[in-house]
Amino acid sequence: MRATSARLLRLLSLLQTRRDWSGAELAERLEITPRTVRRDIERLRDLGYPVLATAGTAGYRLSAGADVPPLLLDDDEAVAIAMCLRTAASGSITGIEETSVRALAKLEQLLPSRLRHRINALQSVTVPMAHTGPAADPNTLTAIAVACRDSLRLRFDYRTHDGTSAIRTTEPHRLIHAGRRWYLLGWDLDRQDWRTYRVDRLEPRTPTGPRFTPRTPPEPDLSGYTSRAISTSAYRYQARFTLHVDDKTAADRIAPTTGTLEPIDEHSCTLRTGSHSLDELAIYVTTMGFDFEVHEPAELVDHVRTLGARLAAATHQMPQHWTRHHGAK
């Protein structure tokens, strides 16, 4: 009986790890016959687990039921979930802090001492930074995720950076998490183009629908595409710099929401970023602490040259070309 119970737990664990299993695969993993697999599947059903037979493949699938079934986790999975719950208690999704704490309490109550020690060790050396930015609503994230999964058109009220609101209709494609902010990438039906929306600025309208056929995404690298969309493409001035530092070092200072980095060689990289202000671009790249060259736009090249001369003049070290064109003060 003990061996049978242990085998049922292993079978349940396998069914929870992926969507579909064939009877032959389960038999091989458990080192039993396909007939024993069928009997064990019936035992799980008798215990209330909704195990469905998949048509045409002689396989099985653990379906969603009326209640959440017990989850069987290995050591690394349990530690990962516990750390995620602790992070969520002060994370970027508003409204789930209390429920995260309750779920964490239940999980830690059942963990063996060796895993609690691992989690406490990780937590003791982790210092979360205070979050001051806008948080995404979990109900909004869920609604978007379902619309992406089921290929349902999504209508929502969207608030732009200047505070104006408008109704948008999209074919949602993916949710993208960029540090403390969530973004929706979708095909805007009114603009007939791909657009990126901040989730904290949108409020879905119900009902969703109708269904649509998913489009080919704009690029295979959706993370890089989104980074460019929110850091460069949306702005009046789109700048390109060469930084005289490798891209990994630059990435420590430059977030994906601020600019995109492309390696040139082991000593330099390209930075692409944007702004509505030439002054903002000039000051931003100057204060990063890296030597750089500015290539475009032409207005920024001239602006940086003028600022450089003005700063040199402020320290009584005017370049010759400044004195020649503007005259000594």
Secondary structure as UniProt FT lines:
FT   HELIX           2..17
FT   STRAND          21..22
FT   HELIX           23..30
FT   HELIX           34..46
FT   TURN            47..48
FT   STRAND          51..54
FT   TURN            55..58
FT   STRAND          59..62
FT   HELIX           75..88
FT   TURN            89..90
FT   TURN            94..95
FT   HELIX           97..110
FT   HELIX           113..124
FT   HELIX           138..150
FT   STRAND          154..159
FT   TURN            161..162
FT   STRAND          165..178
FT   TURN            179..180
FT   STRAND          181..188
FT   TURN            189..192
FT   STRAND          193..198
FT   HELIX           199..201
FT   STRAND          202..205
FT   HELIX           222..228
FT   HELIX           229..233
FT   STRAND          237..243
FT   HELIX           247..251
FT   TURN            252..253
FT   TURN            256..258
FT   STRAND          259..265
FT   TURN            266..267
FT   STRAND          268..275
FT   HELIX           278..286
FT   TURN            287..288
FT   STRAND          292..296
FT   HELIX           298..314
FT   TURN            315..316
FT   HELIX           320..326
//
